[in-house]
Amino acid sequence: MSYLLDTNHFSRLVLGNFSIRQNIAKVGELNVAISIITEGEMLYMAYNSQRKQENLANIQAYLKDIQIYPLNSTIAESYGQFKAELIRHFGPNERQKRRRTNMANIGISDNDLWIACTAIHHGLTIVSMDRDFSRMKEVMNFSLESWL
């Protein structure tokens, strides 16, 4: 089985979290990856921090040693379909109001949706403690676990 770390798990890995390191050792480093979305979120956190250079260097050290899944047209197709299903499921019943509903209105991050679609496309288990994924599972089943 292969795993896709969400940003909350990858950031803790970079900070040296024992539980995440232990699980990676158990499943094998080659079976753990991140999405390009997580890479962007991590870089944003570093650039937005007070210790920018130190954090960038630390993150870059981890990025060079982990597989990073890019986005593609098939994932984009899945994203569009899944997003529409989520809005239909969690959004208002009235069609006009539903058209104006965005992901933030229903409490799910667009970035987490991209990560979920990447994992689904590649048959990966998402590793996250983010509630967004649990909510998404109400609409589409996929593999999800937390190592924290």
Beta strands, then each sheet from edge to edge (+ up, - down):
strand 1: 3-5
strand 2: 32-35
strand 3: 67-69
strand 4: 125-127
strand 5: 144-145
sheet 1: 3+ 2+ 1+ 4+ 5+
end
